[in-house]
Amino acid sequence: MAYADFTLDTLRINFGLTLQQSVLFPQLAPVQVPPWLHETLVKSMPLALGSEKARSEFIIAPILLALRDINANRIAIYSGQRLDSDPARGLVGECDFVITTTPPLPIIQTPIISIVEAKKNDIESGLGQCAAQMLGAQQLNQRDQTGIETIYGCVTTGEAWQLLKLYETVLTLDTERYYINELELILGALQAMLNEYLPRLTR
């Protein structure tokens, strides 16, 4: 078993997760979109229609790079990296994207956000995979005693973005969903997740 094999129900049964829904950021502040991101997406969006890999490269990656720019490069973004935290329980496999609070290194350290690209443009089908990767990140932080208690996640088609939050054994699904025509809200939601870690990022 690997991250992609999990559903929310199997995670609930196997790991004792409690599932709930709530607005994660009720007072979400939009973030100004860098001009270069607007220009990049205008050029790349027509190329992103062909495949999941194209959406990852032409939509998702530029948005994450803009988030890194906004935060003065204080986060690292990993793409396609393995996060094997508990092979015996199936918490293994590659991650589409992982954001950490540490500088880029050959291995993932201090993971805080896991981003899953939805397969076949189906957000719901990616929720179990994302939550499993969040559990893997949680276990890695606990093992390394990083002091990080909350893990965030996101499932995205590129055009739609669904947030998740894991604290202890409670997994919260955001009742809001953010769309590419409101790019300032997507960046605002990603920034709201990072804001919980800003004291750590400024060290």
N, C-alpha and C positions, 0 to 999 in steps of 0.2 A: 504494500500500500504506500502511496505517496500523496503529497498535498492535493494533487488534482483529483484524487479518488474520493475525497471527503465531500459529504453534504453537511448542511447544518444539522440535520437529524442525527447522522452518525457521530458528529462532534458532540452533540448534546448527550448521546448515550455513552460514548466511549470516554469522554473527558469531563462529564458532569457540568457542562456549560448551561447557564441560564440565559435564555434569549429574551430580549425585549426590544421595543421600538421607542424612539424618542427623537426630538429635535436636538441634535448634538450642539449646534451653535445658534441659539435663538436670536442673538444680536450680531449676526455675521456682518463684518465690515468688508466691503468690496476693496480689492487691491488694484491700483492703477496698472494697466497692462503695458509693459515695455513696448515702444514702437516697433522694435525689431521682431517681437513675437507676432504682432499683427501682420507684418509684412511676410514673415516666414509662413504663417498659416494660410495666408491668401495664396501663396505660391504652392504650398504642399498639400492643401486639402484635396484638390482634384486628383492627386497621386495616391491618396490614402484610401480610395474606394476599392482597390483591387484585392486586398488581403488583410489578414490580421497583422502580419508582420509590417505591412505598409502603414497601417494605422499607428502601430507602436512607434515606428521610426519618424513618421511625418506629422503626427499630432501629439501623442503622449510625451515623447522624449523632449520636444521643444518646450512644452508647458513646464515640465520638470526642470529643465535648464533655466527657464525664466525664474522659477521659484528659487533656484540656487543663486542666481544673480541678485535677486531681491534681498536675499539673506547674506550677501557679501561672501559667497562661497564657503559658508560655515557648515554646510552639510555635504555629504557625499551621496552619490546616486549610483547604485549598482544595477546592472542590467544582465539578466540571464545567469546570475551567480547562484550557486548551490547554497542552501541553508539547511544543513543536516544537523538537527538538534536532538532528535530522539528516534533513531532508526527502528527500534523495537516496536514503537507505537505508530510508525508510519509518518512521522514528522520529518520528511526528507524530500529533496527535490530541488529543481531550479525555480527561481522566482523571476517573474517578468521584470519588476523593479523593486528595489529596497532602498529606503532612505535611512541614513545613519547620522549620528552626531559627531562621528570621527572623520578625520581626513581619509581620502581614498587609500585603501590598503589592499593587498592581495586577498585578504579574507574579510568577511563581514564582521564588524564589531558594533556594539550599541545600536542595533536596529530599532527604529521607532515607527516607521510607516512601511507597510507592504502594499504594493499596487499591482493588481491583477488585471490583465487585459481580458475582457469578456470574450469568450468564444462564441462565434456565430451571432454576434451582436446581442447576446442574451445576458443581461446583468445578473438575473437571478441564478443562472447556472454557475456563475463565478463566485457566489457568496461563500460556499463551503470551502473552496480552495483558498480564498483570501483569509477566511477565519482560521483555517489550519496553519497557514503561514504566520499569522499573527500569534498563534499558540507557540509555534516554533521560535519566533522572535522573543516571546515572553520567557520561554525556557532558557534560551541563550543568555538573556540579560540576568536571569536569576542565577544561572551557573557562574557567570562572570562577575556577579555582585556589582552591577552597574548602578543600582539604585533606581533604574527606570521601572516604574510600576504600571504605566499605561501604554498600550500599544494601539496605534491607529492603522486602519486599512482603507483601501479604496478599490472598488471594481469599476472599470471604465471601458466603454466602447470607443473612447476618444471623443465622441459627441456627448455622451451622458456619463456622469460621475456619481457613484453611490458610496457614501462613507460608512465606516464601521469603527467601533471602539471596543477594546478589550481591557477590562480592569478586573484583576483576580479571575473569577470564573464567570463573570457577567459580560456577555457580548451584546452590545447595543447597536442596532441598525438605525441609521439616520432616516427619519421620515421625509426629509427633504432630498431632492435630487437636483443636481446642477448640470446645466447644458452649455454647449459650446457657444451658443449665441449670447451667453452672458459670461464671457470669459473672465471678467473681473470678479465674479462670484466663485468660479472654480479656483482661481488664485487665492481668493479670500478664504475659502474653505481649507485649502492646503496650508495657508499661512496660519489659520486658526489652530490647526493641529500642531504646527511647529511651535506656536507661541507657548505651549506647555513646557517646551524644552529650552526656551531662550536663555535662562540663566546658565544652563549647561553649555550652550553654544557660545556664550561670551567668555568662557574660561580661557 
